[in-house]
Amino acid sequence: MSELLAHGIGARGDLPVDPGFLAWGAGLVLIVSFAALGALWTEPRLRAASERTRSIGSVPTRVVDLALLAGRLLAVAAYVLTIAAAFAGSRFAVLNPAPWVVFVAVWTAMPMLSFVFGDVWRHVSPLRMLGRAADLAGRRLGIHRPEVEIDARPAAIALFAFLWFELAYHDASSPRVLAWLIVVYSVWAVVPAMWFGVAWTDSADGLGWWFSKVASMAPWRRNDTIGARLPITGLSTVVMARGAVTSVLIVLGGATFDGFGRSSWWQDVVGSSFGWTLTLYSTVGLIWVIAIVGLVYMFASRFADRVEYIDATTAFAPSLIPIAFGYGIAHTFSLLVFEGQTLIIRISDPFGNGADWFGTNTWVENYTAVSTSLIAWVQVGAIIIGHLVGVIVAHDTALERYKTSDSALRSQYAMILAMIAYTVAGLLLLVNA
């Protein structure tokens, strides 16, 4: 991506504490939290808490339904406009809204909306609408194959491809390249739904798949009406097979490489490389970091299974969701705050011809709207809180799966070490990038 669209983490230097002290202090917080959980949290609680919801009533539910309808119309309009602007608008990324729509509105803002409001993307996604249409067409043509079960492997492929494009490809902000990415991604997520149903789109749209996992932490649950529940308790109901574990590890590894790619060590490695040479270096680095992140988790899971086999790799995978989400906030919060303003400006002139559709084309970005120290603390807090939630979810899962509380506690020794490693590495990369 261009420097303009690179994920800003420009506030690390504004932390009034030593980076090393902060990182290892956060690790100590996890150890203390683990000890407290072992002493005070002796039976599983999250699943029961998730089931205890308080309905907000039918009238607010109808209001939400109307809001979602408006959201669908807006999402379809934005989808069409983004493709049109990417193909026919300015060739210069700084004058074209398409990069901001993809990297800011969708990839950055949507997980945060999902965390607060639930699975918004599932209800407004243009790709899911097209997937349902393809599903219906396949049934009418007699080519639908309902016996084929779709897992999360298509999501893993889509997420890696997107992260490779965002973090490794040397010209990811190019509007024309981005236009073809949207087209190829749409074809991948929609056309096979003629054979495999809309379940294919739900998985193959890797971004949407990830948003739905983040939405499991939201304080809302939808049945006939909308009910409020304690945040994060929905993670106890998330079931993840091997492909889903891989998908989450890819997101976590990608967020880690996002910080690692700015480190002075990595900059010395790539040197003055550019173009496809830089892409090659970045591709190797991305795969390498994802592999390390995955191996750390697999090691911890293997140790847990030695205490008592429960297929810990899949059992504890939901605890990775808040960690990956926290990493995402840490590496994209300042992007949302500042480049979100640019999106509002650029969308008013999508084709770069001097138009002012929404009266925002003459606005100027306010880079003092949020202090750099506040951004820094949000970033650090996101990583630490994400890991604390991960520890809680893993501990609760262990109590639910293992026969005794002693086995549950012992199974977590390696897992807490893995989370400390993630925390320390994440914070050091954040503050030293």
Number of C-alpha atoms within 10 A of each C-alpha: 18 13 8 12 17 17 24 19 22 17 19 22 17 15 17 11 9 10 19 14 11 18 24 18 13 23 22 13 16 25 19 12 16 21 13 11 16 19 10 9 16 16 15 18 16 22 16 13 16 22 15 15 17 13 18 13 12 12 10 13 17 13 11 13 13 12 11 16 14 12 17 20 14 14 17 16 12 16 18 12 18 27 20 15 23 27 19 16 22 20 17 14 23 18 20 27 28 34 24 27 22 17 22 24 17 17 19 22 20 20 27 20 18 22 24 17 15 24 26 21 25 18 15 19 20 21 24 24 18 19 28 20 18 23 26 18 17 20 18 11 11 11 13 20 14 11 7 11 10 17 18 21 19 22 27 27 18 21 24 21 15 19 20 19 20 18 23 25 21 20 19 21 26 20 27 20 15 22 20 14 17 16 12 12 18 19 16 17 26 26 20 20 29 24 21 23 27 26 18 28 31 26 23 28 25 25 21 26 26 23 24 20 25 27 28 25 27 24 20 24 24 13 7 10 15 19 18 16 20 16 18 22 22 25 25 25 14 14 12 20 15 13 17 24 22 23 24 26 24 25 24 26 24 27 27 24 25 26 24 23 21 16 17 12 12 15 14 9 10 16 10 9 13 13 10 13 14 16 20 17 17 21 17 11 18 25 16 14 21 21 15 13 20 18 14 17 23 16 14 22 25 17 18 26 14 12 15 16 14 16 14 23 21 17 20 29 26 27 25 24 27 28 25 26 25 24 31 24 24 28 25 23 24 23 24 22 18 18 24 21 18 22 22 19 22 26 27 19 22 26 23 19 10 10 15 16 11 12 13 18 18 10 12 10 15 11 12 8 9 12 11 19 16 14 21 24 17 18 26 27 17 23 28 26 17 22 30 23 19 27 27 19 26 25 27 23 25 27 23 18 18 17 11 13 19 13 16 24 21 17 27 23 15 18 25 22 17 19 24 23 16 23 26 21 16 22 26 21 22 29 24 15 20
